[in-house]
Amino acid sequence: MQKTVSATEARVHFGEMLRQVQIAPVVIERGGEPLAVLISKQEYDRLTEGEDWRDVLAEAHRAIRERLGDQELPDPAEMIRRAREIRDEQIANALR
């Protein structure tokens, strides 16, 4: 599961972010908007080896369009907002 942190938190706790990316990517936000993703060198190598990422992305888009038919994709901002709500609910439940 990826972790999401503010740019300030990433700067202050950079050593922890380096440890975290060995487990999962870290999304860095500024002003509540995703700005960057910190990944491990191993993940970077995996992503840059073999197939060109553009080909992989084009194939993923083709498969999504095929599955959706005439349906439209949900708004990305709405998907992110909902994912954050779910994450916040999970955190709140875990703290109870």
N, C-alpha and C positions, 0 to 999 in steps of 0.2 A: 504494500500500500504506500503510495507516495505521500510525502509530507509537504505541507504548504507553509511558508514562513514569509514574514515581511523582509524587505531589503535590509532594514536596520538590524533585525534579528540575525539574518544571514551574515552580515558584516561583523556583528559583535561575537557571534558563536560560529565563526568560520570553521574552526577545528572540529566542532561537533557536526557541522554540515558535511565535512569531508568523510567523517565516519558514517554518517547517515546514508550517503550516496552509495556506499558499499552494499546497503540493504535495498534501497529503492531511490528513485529520483526525488529531488527536492525542487518544488516549484517556488520561485521567488516572486513575491508580489510587491508592487509599489502603489500605494493609494488604493489597495484592494483589487488591482488589476494584475493578472499574471504578466510578468515581465521577462522571465528567463527560467530555464530548467537546468539544474546542476545534476550531471550524471557522472557515473564512475568512468574511468578510462576503459575498463573492460566493456561497459555498455557502449561507449563511444566507438570502440573498435568494432564491436558487433554491428553497430548501425552503419559504419562506413565501409565494411568489408562486403564483398559479394555484390549482390544486386544494387543498382543505383536506387537511392531512396525515392527518387521521383517515379521510378517504375513501380516500386512497391506501393507508393501513395496512389498512383493512377489505378492500379489493380484494386486497391481497397475502395476507391471511389466507385469504380465500375461495379464491384460486388454490392456495395451499399445501394446504388441506383437500381440494380437488378432486384434486390430484396424488397426495396420500398415500392417499386412500381411507380404509380402516380402520386404516392404520398410524398410530402416534402419533409426534409430534415427539420427537427426542432431548431429554434434559434440557439446558437452556441452560448450566448450570454445567459439565456434562460437555463440551459443545461448545467452550466457552471454554477449558477445561483442555486439551483435545486440540489446539486451535488454538495455544495457547501452546507445547505440546510440539513441534509441527511448526515453529513459529517458532524455538524454541531449537535444534532440530536443524539448521535452515537456517543459523542464525548460527554454530553450532559448525562446520559443514561449510565455511562461507565463511572461517573463521579458520584452517582447516588448510592 
